[in-house]
Amino acid sequence: MGQYHVLANLDKQEIVHPYGIGLGLKQWEQVGDFYGTLPDAMYLLCMSSPASGGGDLPRTEISGRWAGDRVVIVGDYTTFGGVRGLLQMENEGLYREATTKYQDISGMVFEAFKEVFGEAIDTNSHWKKALEEMNLERSKNEPSS
């Protein structure tokens, strides 16, 4: 089955849910050589001086929204000790709490991707297609029996 992950802001109690930006829930489904990844979301949310000089990304509604906050990519297997600085009770149920009680700002991130990159992933099919292509390429390189 595998571990599922979300991007969570512990201070603002907000999350970016991968499905909300067209990604899968597992780590390999959230990164890649395309725009609109979970790291892209984290960058836009955490940058401290958006649109301040040449070569900077354009300012969006979410630019710097999380700058200076405690931010974590938390998985549903997170256990005590998995996130430094949290009490055991907070740590054990962090994924569940984040996905059930935190405000989901994925829609805002999705819109920011369209502004910054000129595109966004519309459906969950993008990551599935990328994985299928990667698996096909691997099978081509495997020795025949």
C-alpha positions in Angstrom: 0.0 0.0 0.0 2.7 2.5 1.0 2.8 5.7 3.0 0.7 8.7 2.1 2.0 12.3 2.6 0.6 15.8 2.8 2.3 19.2 3.1 1.3 20.7 6.4 1.8 24.0 8.2 1.7 23.4 11.9 1.4 27.0 12.8 -1.4 28.1 10.5 -3.0 24.6 10.5 -3.2 24.5 6.7 -2.4 21.7 4.3 -1.7 21.2 0.7 -3.3 17.9 -0.3 -1.6 16.2 -3.2 -4.9 15.2 -4.9 -5.9 18.9 -4.8 -3.0 19.8 -7.1 -3.2 16.7 -9.3 -0.7 14.5 -7.6 -0.6 11.1 -5.9 -0.2 10.6 -2.2 3.2 8.8 -2.2 6.5 10.5 -2.3 7.5 9.4 -5.8 4.1 10.6 -7.1 4.7 14.1 -5.6 8.0 15.0 -7.3 9.3 14.9 -10.8 10.5 16.7 -13.9 7.3 18.7 -14.4 5.7 21.8 -13.0 3.2 21.7 -10.1 5.0 19.3 -7.7 4.7 19.3 -3.9 8.2 20.9 -3.7 7.0 23.6 -6.1 4.1 24.3 -3.7 6.4 24.4 -0.7 8.8 26.8 -2.5 6.0 29.2 -3.4 4.5 29.1 0.1 7.8 29.5 2.0 9.8 32.0 -0.1 10.6 35.1 1.8 10.9 37.8 -0.8 8.7 37.1 -3.8 9.0 39.2 -7.0 11.7 41.4 -5.5 14.2 41.3 -8.2 15.2 40.1 -11.7 14.7 36.4 -12.1 12.2 36.1 -9.3 9.0 34.2 -9.6 5.9 36.4 -9.9 3.9 37.2 -6.8 0.7 35.2 -6.2 -1.9 35.0 -3.5 0.1 32.3 -1.7 3.6 33.8 -2.2 5.4 33.7 1.1 2.2 32.7 3.0 4.2 30.2 5.1 7.5 32.0 5.4 8.9 31.5 8.9 6.3 28.9 9.9 6.9 25.3 11.0 6.2 23.3 7.8 6.5 19.5 7.4 5.7 16.9 4.8 4.0 14.4 7.1 3.2 10.8 6.3 0.5 8.6 7.8 3.2 6.3 9.2 4.7 9.2 11.3 5.3 8.1 14.8 6.7 9.6 18.0 10.1 11.0 17.3 9.3 11.4 13.6 8.9 15.1 13.8 11.4 16.8 16.2 10.0 19.4 18.6 6.5 17.9 18.8 5.0 16.2 21.8 4.2 12.5 21.5 0.4 13.1 21.4 0.8 15.7 18.7 3.2 13.6 16.7 1.3 10.3 16.7 -1.9 11.7 15.2 -0.4 14.5 13.1 -1.3 13.1 9.7 -4.9 12.3 10.8 -5.3 15.7 12.4 -3.9 17.6 9.4 -6.1 15.7 6.9 -9.2 16.1 9.0 -8.9 19.4 10.8 -6.5 21.7 9.0 -7.7 24.1 6.3 -7.0 22.7 2.8 -5.5 25.4 0.6 -4.8 23.2 -2.4 -7.1 25.2 -4.6 -5.1 28.3 -3.9 -1.9 26.5 -4.7 -3.4 25.1 -7.9 -4.3 28.6 -9.0 -0.9 29.9 -8.2 0.7 27.2 -10.3 -1.3 28.4 -13.3 -0.1 32.0 -12.7 3.5 31.1 -12.2 4.0 28.2 -14.6 1.2 28.9 -17.1 -0.1 25.5 -16.4 -1.3 23.2 -13.7 -2.1 19.5 -13.5 -5.8 19.1 -14.1 -6.3 15.6 -12.9 -4.6 12.7 -11.1 -3.8 11.1 -14.5 -0.5 13.0 -14.9 1.4 11.2 -12.2 -0.1 7.9 -13.2 1.0 8.4 -16.8 4.5 9.4 -15.7 4.8 6.2 -13.6 3.5 4.1 -16.4 6.1 5.6 -18.8 8.9 5.1 -16.2 7.9 1.4 -15.7 7.7 0.9 -19.5 11.2 2.3 -19.8 12.5 0.0 -17.0 10.9 -3.0 -18.7 12.6 -2.2 -22.0 16.0 -2.1 -20.2 15.5 -5.4 -18.4 17.2 -8.5 -19.9 14.9 -10.8 -21.8 14.4 -14.3 -20.4 
